[in-house]
């Protein structure tokens, strides 16, 4: 196992080129390892003041199951669209795409610190609560929306490279896989891990 951190971070700004390089040598173990490392680092960054090993382990299990199931379903759908149906490569490249989560965790920390520094001192007055809600919700929603669109694009490039389909076909396969995962497995995971 030889993790390619250069291309893992290059996929943030040049995903097609990074995934083309990773597709040549990345293994399923590399992708899973990246997903575990990034999951741990993201969890530590976001939850600095309240670290729980059990919560992180539960989140890690859910993350790995989601990665495996979504990549597998997306590879099969891409195969039905005329692609190569490379399940292991799909898992490997989507695992590398988890690098975006680390960047999102850093952006989240910066955003939370900026917003908390500019909060009104008197949070008990009704006007302050209304001001806080309007002041906090819009930036958080905007950042989350931009990140989701960006992550969909990067993940679509990963599926595209792994299965030799067009990016828009990979996006359709990925969205269908996420919907299938959500409909089938999310209720099961909520029963097993209600706190997650």
Backbone as JSON, one array per atom type, in Angstrom:
{
  "sequence": "XXXXXXXXXXXXXXXXXXXXXXXXXXXXXXXXXXXXXXXXXXXXXXXXXXXXXXXXXXXXXXXXXXXXXXXXXXXXXXXXXXXXXXXXXXXXXXXXXXXXXXXXXXXXXXXXXXXXXXXXXXXXXXXXXXXXXXXXXXXXXXXXXXXXXXXXXXXXXXXXXXXXXXXXXXXXXXXXXXXXXXXXXXXXXXXXXXXX",
  "N": [[0.85, -1.18, 0.0], [0.71, 2.05, -1.03], [0.15, 5.15, -0.46], [-0.97, 7.88, -2.35], [-0.51, 10.93, -1.75], [-0.01, 13.33, -3.0], [-1.55, 13.36, -5.41], [-3.97, 12.97, -4.16], [-4.52, 15.39, -2.91], [-4.32, 17.03, -5.1], [-6.61, 16.47, -6.49], [-8.48, 18.19, -5.57], [-8.3, 20.59, -6.98], [-7.65, 19.86, -9.6], [-9.28, 17.55, -10.59], [-9.74, 15.68, -12.74], [-7.21, 15.16, -13.89], [-5.83, 14.25, -11.59], [-7.35, 11.96, -10.84], [-6.97, 10.43, -13.14], [-4.27, 9.77, -12.94], [-4.32, 8.43, -10.45], [-5.99, 6.31, -11.1], [-4.37, 4.59, -12.49], [-2.78, 3.32, -10.59], [-3.92, 3.13, -8.03], [-5.29, 1.16, -5.42], [-8.0, -0.81, -4.03], [-7.51, -0.96, -1.33], [-5.94, 1.28, -0.87], [-7.79, 3.35, -1.35], [-9.7, 2.81, 0.67], [-8.06, 3.15, 2.9], [-7.36, 5.88, 2.72], [-9.92, 6.95, 3.06], [-10.43, 6.2, 5.73], [-8.35, 7.54, 7.14], [-8.86, 10.24, 6.46], [-11.43, 10.46, 7.46], [-10.96, 10.19, 10.22], [-9.24, 12.43, 10.71], [-10.91, 14.56, 9.9], [-13.02, 14.24, 11.71], [-11.67, 14.74, 14.11], [-10.92, 17.42, 13.73], [-13.41, 18.77, 13.5], [-14.7, 18.08, 15.87], [-13.17, 18.97, 18.08], [-13.47, 19.75, 20.77], [-15.05, 17.82, 21.9], [-14.4, 14.89, 21.83], [-15.13, 11.6, 21.0], [-14.42, 8.29, 21.02], [-16.08, 6.11, 20.46], [-18.2, 7.29, 19.07], [-16.82, 8.21, 16.82], [-15.96, 5.73, 15.78], [-18.43, 4.57, 15.11], [-19.29, 6.4, 13.17], [-17.26, 6.0, 11.33], [-17.68, 3.33, 10.55], [-20.18, 3.59, 9.29], [-19.42, 5.37, 7.25], [-17.57, 3.79, 5.76], [-19.2, 1.64, 4.96], [-21.07, 3.06, 3.44], [-19.36, 4.12, 1.45], [-18.48, 1.73, 0.2], [-20.96, 0.56, -0.68], [-22.18, 2.62, -2.24], [-20.2, 3.12, -4.2], [-20.1, 0.59, -5.41], [-22.74, 0.23, -6.42], [-22.83, 2.47, -8.14], [-20.79, 1.76, -9.95], [-21.92, -0.5, -11.14], [-24.18, 0.65, -12.36], [-22.88, 2.44, -14.08], [-21.62, 0.54, -15.65], [-23.86, -0.55, -16.91], [-24.41, 1.55, -18.53], [-22.61, 1.32, -20.51], [-20.03, 1.42, -19.61], [-16.98, 0.2, -17.94], [-17.51, -1.15, -15.55], [-15.98, -1.25, -13.06], [-15.63, -2.13, -10.03], [-13.8, -2.26, -7.83], [-11.92, -0.26, -8.53], [-13.64, 1.9, -8.54], [-14.33, 2.09, -5.82], [-11.77, 2.6, -4.82], [-11.1, 5.12, -6.02], [-13.24, 6.76, -5.2], [-12.75, 6.63, -2.5], [-10.36, 8.08, -2.35], [-11.48, 10.51, -3.08], [-12.59, 11.33, -0.74], [-10.87, 13.06, 0.41], [-11.76, 15.61, 0.08], [-13.44, 15.99, 2.25], [-11.76, 16.6, 4.35], [-10.84, 19.14, 3.64], [-13.31, 20.45, 3.72], [-13.83, 20.25, 6.46], [-11.88, 21.98, 7.49], [-12.69, 24.41, 6.3], [-15.19, 24.59, 7.51], [-14.46, 24.91, 10.22], [-13.2, 27.43, 10.1], [-15.36, 29.01, 9.24], [-17.21, 28.67, 11.37], [-15.73, 29.79, 13.48], [-15.45, 32.45, 12.56], [-18.15, 33.23, 12.47], [-18.94, 32.87, 15.15], [-17.35, 34.72, 16.42], [-18.48, 37.09, 15.68], [-20.95, 37.15, 16.86], [-23.8, 38.47, 18.62], [-23.53, 39.83, 21.95], [-25.6, 39.56, 23.82], [-27.45, 36.98, 23.91], [-29.92, 36.27, 24.84], [-32.01, 37.97, 24.32], [-34.95, 38.42, 22.27], [-34.6, 39.7, 19.78], [-31.87, 39.36, 19.31], [-31.69, 36.61, 18.96], [-33.16, 36.23, 16.6], [-31.61, 37.77, 14.86], [-29.22, 36.36, 15.01], [-29.99, 33.86, 13.96], [-30.64, 34.52, 11.28], [-28.2, 35.5, 10.49], [-26.43, 33.37, 10.75], [-27.5, 31.07, 9.48], [-27.72, 31.49, 6.67], [-24.97, 31.8, 5.62], [-23.93, 29.27, 6.38], [-25.63, 27.49, 5.04], [-25.1, 28.27, 2.39], [-22.35, 27.64, 2.1], [-22.47, 24.87, 2.54], [-24.09, 24.06, 0.37], [-22.55, 24.83, -1.89], [-20.32, 23.19, -1.41], [-21.51, 20.63, -1.6], [-22.27, 20.53, -4.32], [-19.78, 20.79, -5.53], [-18.49, 18.49, -4.48], [-20.11, 16.51, -5.62], [-19.44, 16.86, -8.3], [-16.63, 16.25, -8.26], [-16.71, 13.6, -7.26], [-18.16, 12.46, -9.33], [-16.34, 12.67, -11.41], [-14.48, 10.86, -10.43], [-15.9, 8.39, -10.58], [-16.33, 8.41, -13.31], [-13.7, 8.23, -14.36], [-12.91, 5.75, -13.25], [-14.64, 3.94, -14.47], [-14.75, 4.46, -17.17], [-16.73, 6.19, -18.39], [-18.75, 8.97, -19.5], [-18.62, 12.12, -17.74], [-21.13, 13.2, -17.05], [-22.72, 10.93, -17.24], [-21.6, 9.43, -15.23], [-22.29, 11.07, -13.09], [-25.07, 10.74, -13.07], [-25.15, 7.99, -12.46], [-23.95, 8.05, -9.95], [-25.7, 9.7, -8.43], [-28.02, 8.13, -8.57], [-27.05, 5.89, -7.2], [-26.58, 6.96, -4.63], [-29.19, 7.63, -3.92], [-30.36, 5.06, -3.93], [-28.83, 3.86, -1.89], [-29.61, 5.48, 0.26], [-32.38, 4.97, 0.43], [-32.47, 2.21, 0.9], [-30.4, 1.39, 2.8], [-30.0, 3.4, 4.75], [-32.2, 3.59, 6.65], [-31.75, 1.15, 7.97], [-29.18, 1.55, 9.03], [-29.76, 3.63, 10.78], [-31.25, 2.29, 12.67], [-29.33, 0.56, 13.73], [-27.31, 2.32, 14.59], [-28.34, 4.67, 16.28], [-27.45, 7.16, 17.23], [-25.87, 8.26, 15.31]],
  "CA": [[0.0, 0.0, 0.0], [1.5, 3.27, -1.17], [-0.84, 6.21, -0.63], [-0.52, 8.97, -3.21], [-1.07, 12.15, -1.16], [0.09, 14.43, -3.97], [-2.76, 13.34, -6.24], [-5.14, 13.08, -3.28], [-4.8, 16.81, -2.71], [-4.48, 17.66, -6.41], [-7.97, 16.28, -6.98], [-9.28, 19.34, -5.13], [-8.31, 21.63, -8.02], [-7.53, 19.23, -10.92], [-9.73, 16.18, -10.34], [-9.6, 14.78, -13.9], [-5.8, 14.78, -13.97], [-5.48, 13.47, -10.4], [-7.98, 10.64, -10.91], [-6.34, 9.68, -14.23], [-3.04, 9.21, -12.36], [-4.69, 7.47, -9.41], [-6.62, 5.15, -11.73], [-3.31, 3.7, -12.96], [-2.08, 2.59, -9.54], [-4.64, 3.05, -6.75], [-5.99, -0.1, -5.13], [-9.14, -0.67, -3.13], [-6.97, -0.74, 0.01], [-5.53, 2.69, -0.81], [-9.0, 4.16, -1.21], [-10.27, 2.61, 2.01], [-7.13, 3.76, 3.87], [-7.55, 7.33, 2.64], [-11.22, 7.25, 3.67], [-10.28, 6.07, 7.19], [-7.48, 8.62, 7.63], [-9.57, 11.52, 6.32], [-12.55, 10.42, 8.4], [-10.41, 10.47, 11.55], [-8.77, 13.82, 10.78], [-12.08, 15.45, 9.83], [-13.73, 14.13, 12.98], [-10.88, 15.43, 15.13], [-10.99, 18.86, 13.49], [-14.75, 19.3, 13.76], [-15.11, 17.8, 17.25], [-12.0, 19.16, 18.94], [-13.81, 19.89, 22.19], [-15.89, 16.72, 22.37], [-13.97, 13.71, 21.08], [-15.62, 10.32, 21.51], [-13.94, 7.21, 20.16], [-17.22, 5.29, 20.04], [-18.92, 8.03, 18.03], [-16.01, 8.18, 15.62], [-16.01, 4.38, 15.21], [-19.74, 4.4, 14.48], [-19.27, 7.2, 11.94], [-16.34, 5.35, 10.4], [-18.37, 2.15, 10.0], [-21.19, 4.09, 8.35], [-18.69, 5.92, 6.11], [-17.01, 2.71, 4.94], [-20.32, 0.93, 4.33], [-21.6, 3.95, 2.4], [-18.38, 4.14, 0.36], [-18.53, 0.44, -0.49], [-22.25, 0.36, -1.34], [-22.4, 3.65, -3.28], [-19.26, 2.88, -5.3], [-20.5, -0.64, -6.09], [-23.95, 0.51, -7.2], [-22.47, 3.4, -9.22], [-20.03, 1.01, -10.94], [-22.86, -1.34, -11.89], [-24.98, 1.53, -13.22], [-21.97, 2.89, -15.14], [-21.47, -0.61, -16.54], [-25.09, -0.64, -17.71], [-24.36, 2.66, -19.5], [-21.55, 1.04, -21.47], [-18.72, 1.55, -18.97], [-16.24, -1.02, -17.65], [-17.98, -1.76, -14.31], [-14.81, -1.5, -12.23], [-16.06, -1.89, -8.65], [-12.65, -1.98, -6.96], [-11.38, 1.06, -8.89], [-14.62, 2.9, -8.1], [-14.14, 2.23, -4.38], [-10.47, 3.24, -4.6], [-11.11, 6.54, -6.39], [-14.16, 7.47, -4.3], [-12.03, 6.75, -1.22], [-9.48, 9.25, -2.5], [-12.32, 11.71, -3.14], [-12.9, 11.73, 0.64], [-9.95, 14.15, 0.78], [-12.56, 16.84, 0.13], [-14.0, 16.14, 3.59], [-10.76, 17.28, 5.18], [-10.92, 20.55, 3.28], [-14.58, 20.95, 4.23], [-13.69, 20.4, 7.91], [-11.11, 23.2, 7.73], [-13.58, 25.52, 5.96], [-16.22, 24.62, 8.56], [-13.86, 25.51, 11.42], [-13.01, 28.86, 9.85], [-16.68, 29.63, 9.21], [-17.76, 28.68, 12.74], [-14.99, 30.78, 14.27], [-15.82, 33.79, 12.1], [-19.52, 33.53, 12.88], [-19.05, 32.99, 16.61], [-16.67, 35.95, 16.83], [-19.32, 38.25, 15.39], [-22.28, 36.98, 17.46], [-24.12, 39.48, 19.64], [-23.22, 39.41, 23.32], [-26.82, 39.23, 24.55], [-28.19, 35.98, 23.14], [-31.21, 35.98, 25.46], [-33.07, 38.84, 23.81], [-35.56, 37.87, 21.05], [-33.99, 40.31, 18.61], [-30.56, 38.76, 19.1], [-31.9, 35.25, 18.44], [-33.57, 36.4, 15.2], [-30.43, 38.25, 14.14], [-28.27, 35.25, 14.97], [-30.49, 32.85, 13.03], [-30.49, 34.98, 9.9], [-26.78, 35.73, 10.25], [-25.7, 32.11, 10.74], [-28.07, 30.06, 8.6], [-27.43, 31.75, 5.25], [-23.61, 31.39, 5.24], [-23.74, 27.83, 6.53], [-26.34, 26.86, 3.93], [-24.38, 28.57, 1.14], [-21.12, 26.84, 2.08], [-22.85, 23.46, 2.38], [-24.59, 23.87, -0.99], [-21.39, 24.88, -2.8], [-19.52, 21.99, -1.18], [-22.22, 19.46, -2.13], [-22.17, 20.56, -5.78], [-18.37, 20.52, -5.84], [-18.24, 17.09, -4.16], [-20.79, 15.71, -6.65], [-18.62, 16.94, -9.51], [-15.39, 15.5, -8.05], [-17.07, 12.18, -7.17], [-18.56, 12.03, -10.68], [-15.1, 12.49, -12.16], [-13.89, 9.61, -9.94], [-16.65, 7.28, -11.18], [-16.07, 8.5, -14.74], [-12.36, 7.68, -14.61], [-12.84, 4.34, -12.87], [-15.5, 3.09, -15.3], [-14.69, 4.92, -18.57], [-17.98, 6.77, -18.88], [-18.72, 10.43, -19.47], [-18.84, 12.66, -16.4], [-22.57, 13.34, -16.78], [-23.24, 9.58, -17.0], [-21.12, 9.07, -13.89], [-23.1, 11.83, -12.14], [-26.36, 10.04, -12.98], [-24.91, 6.74, -11.74], [-23.66, 8.39, -8.56], [-26.94, 10.17, -7.79], [-28.88, 6.95, -8.41], [-26.46, 5.06, -6.14], [-26.84, 7.61, -3.34], [-30.63, 7.47, -3.63], [-30.56, 3.65, -3.58], [-28.25, 3.68, -0.56], [-30.45, 6.17, 1.24], [-33.67, 4.3, 0.56], [-32.32, 0.85, 1.4], [-29.53, 1.17, 3.95], [-30.03, 4.42, 5.79], [-33.06, 3.19, 7.78], [-31.09, 0.07, 8.72], [-28.08, 2.15, 9.81], [-30.36, 4.4, 11.87], [-31.63, 1.33, 13.72], [-28.11, 0.05, 14.36], [-26.55, 3.41, 15.2], [-29.29, 5.79, 16.37], [-26.8, 8.44, 17.56], [-25.1, 8.73, 14.15]],
  "C": [[0.9, 1.24, 0.0], [0.54, 4.42, -1.49], [-0.23, 7.39, -1.38], [-1.15, 10.28, -2.73], [-1.01, 13.33, -2.12], [-1.18, 14.49, -4.82], [-4.03, 13.43, -5.4], [-5.51, 14.54, -3.07], [-4.96, 17.55, -4.04], [-5.91, 17.5, -6.93], [-8.9, 17.39, -6.53], [-9.38, 20.38, -6.24], [-8.12, 21.08, -9.44], [-7.99, 17.77, -10.82], [-9.53, 15.23, -11.53], [-8.17, 14.26, -13.99], [-5.4, 13.89, -12.79], [-6.07, 12.06, -10.47], [-7.41, 9.8, -12.04], [-5.05, 9.03, -13.73], [-3.36, 8.13, -11.32], [-5.28, 6.19, -10.0], [-5.59, 4.12, -12.2], [-2.77, 2.81, -11.84], [-2.84, 2.4, -8.24], [-5.35, 1.7, -6.62], [-7.16, 0.18, -4.2], [-8.65, -0.37, -1.71], [-6.5, 0.7, 0.19], [-6.74, 3.58, -0.58], [-9.63, 4.04, 0.16], [-9.38, 3.25, 3.08], [-7.28, 5.28, 3.89], [-8.86, 7.72, 3.32], [-11.14, 7.19, 5.19], [-9.47, 7.23, 7.76], [-8.21, 9.96, 7.58], [-10.75, 11.59, 7.26], [-12.07, 10.78, 9.81], [-9.99, 11.93, 11.67], [-9.93, 14.81, 10.75], [-12.84, 15.43, 11.14], [-12.99, 14.89, 14.08], [-10.95, 16.94, 14.96], [-12.34, 19.44, 13.89], [-15.15, 19.14, 15.22], [-13.98, 17.96, 18.24], [-12.34, 19.17, 20.43], [-14.58, 18.72, 22.75], [-15.57, 15.45, 21.59], [-14.45, 12.45, 21.77], [-15.2, 9.23, 20.53], [-15.1, 6.37, 19.63], [-18.02, 5.99, 18.94], [-18.14, 8.0, 16.73], [-16.04, 6.8, 14.98], [-17.34, 4.12, 14.51], [-19.79, 5.17, 13.17], [-18.37, 6.56, 10.89], [-16.99, 4.13, 9.75], [-19.4, 2.58, 8.96], [-20.51, 4.63, 7.09], [-18.17, 4.83, 5.19], [-18.1, 1.9, 4.25], [-20.88, 1.77, 3.19], [-20.66, 3.99, 1.2], [-18.47, 2.87, -0.47], [-19.81, 0.29, -1.3], [-22.45, 1.35, -2.49], [-21.46, 3.42, -4.47], [-19.65, 1.63, -6.1], [-21.72, -0.4, -6.98], [-23.63, 1.43, -8.38], [-21.69, 2.68, -10.32], [-20.95, 0.13, -11.78], [-23.73, -0.5, -12.83], [-24.13, 2.06, -14.37], [-21.72, 1.77, -16.14], [-22.68, -0.79, -17.44], [-25.14, 0.46, -18.76], [-23.25, 2.46, -20.53], [-20.15, 1.18, -20.91], [-18.12, 0.2, -18.64], [-16.7, -1.77, -16.41], [-16.8, -2.21, -13.43], [-15.13, -1.16, -10.77], [-14.88, -1.51, -7.76], [-12.04, -0.61, -7.26], [-12.34, 2.16, -8.45], [-14.48, 3.16, -6.6], [-12.83, 2.97, -4.1], [-10.53, 4.74, -4.88], [-12.1, 7.34, -5.55], [-13.55, 7.61, -2.9], [-11.08, 7.94, -1.25], [-10.28, 10.55, -2.53], [-12.72, 12.19, -1.74], [-11.95, 12.82, 1.14], [-10.69, 15.47, 0.87], [-13.14, 17.07, 1.52], [-13.04, 16.86, 4.52], [-10.77, 18.78, 4.89], [-12.2, 21.17, 3.82], [-14.5, 21.16, 5.75], [-12.92, 21.68, 8.25], [-11.97, 24.43, 7.43], [-14.65, 25.69, 7.03], [-15.68, 25.29, 9.82], [-13.68, 27.02, 11.25], [-14.35, 29.58, 9.89], [-17.29, 29.74, 10.6], [-17.05, 29.72, 13.59], [-15.33, 32.21, 13.86], [-17.22, 34.17, 12.57], [-19.64, 33.7, 14.39], [-18.37, 34.26, 17.12], [-17.55, 37.18, 16.62], [-20.74, 38.09, 15.93], [-22.53, 38.08, 18.48], [-23.88, 38.93, 21.04], [-24.46, 38.95, 24.08], [-27.67, 38.27, 23.72], [-29.57, 35.69, 23.71], [-32.33, 36.86, 24.93], [-33.63, 38.27, 22.5], [-34.95, 38.45, 19.77], [-32.65, 39.69, 18.28], [-30.69, 37.36, 18.51], [-32.27, 35.32, 16.96], [-32.38, 36.83, 14.35], [-29.42, 37.12, 13.97], [-28.71, 34.21, 13.95], [-30.3, 33.28, 11.59], [-29.02, 35.16, 9.53], [-26.02, 34.42, 10.06], [-26.21, 31.15, 9.66], [-27.68, 30.27, 7.14], [-26.0, 31.36, 4.88], [-23.38, 29.89, 5.34], [-24.42, 27.09, 5.38], [-25.6, 27.07, 2.62], [-23.11, 27.73, 1.02], [-21.45, 25.37, 1.85], [-23.32, 23.17, 0.96], [-23.44, 23.87, -2.01], [-20.55, 23.62, -2.64], [-20.2, 20.76, -1.76], [-22.12, 19.4, -3.66], [-20.74, 20.22, -6.22], [-18.05, 19.04, -5.59], [-18.9, 16.17, -5.19], [-19.97, 15.71, -7.93], [-17.35, 16.1, -9.37], [-15.67, 14.0, -7.98], [-17.49, 11.63, -8.53], [-17.34, 11.82, -11.56], [-14.42, 11.18, -11.72], [-14.58, 8.4, -10.58], [-16.42, 7.24, -12.69], [-14.73, 7.87, -15.09], [-12.29, 6.18, -14.33], [-13.57, 3.43, -13.86], [-15.55, 3.48, -16.77], [-16.05, 5.31, -19.12], [-17.83, 8.29, -18.84], [-19.07, 10.92, -18.06], [-20.33, 12.79, -16.08], [-23.21, 11.97, -16.55], [-22.83, 9.1, -15.61], [-21.93, 9.81, -12.83], [-24.47, 11.18, -11.96], [-26.21, 8.75, -12.18], [-24.69, 7.01, -10.25], [-24.91, 8.85, -7.81], [-27.89, 9.01, -7.57], [-28.37, 6.04, -7.3], [-26.71, 5.65, -4.76], [-28.3, 7.48, -2.95], [-30.91, 6.03, -3.21], [-30.02, 3.36, -2.18], [-29.14, 4.28, 0.51], [-31.76, 5.44, 1.49], [-33.52, 2.94, 1.23], [-31.57, 0.78, 2.73], [-29.63, 2.2, 5.06], [-30.99, 4.08, 6.93], [-32.45, 2.07, 8.62], [-29.98, 0.64, 9.59], [-28.63, 2.97, 10.97], [-30.82, 3.49, 13.0], [-30.4, 0.83, 14.47], [-27.36, 1.11, 15.14], [-27.44, 4.64, 15.32], [-28.63, 7.13, 16.65], [-26.09, 9.04, 16.35], [-26.01, 9.42, 13.18]]
}
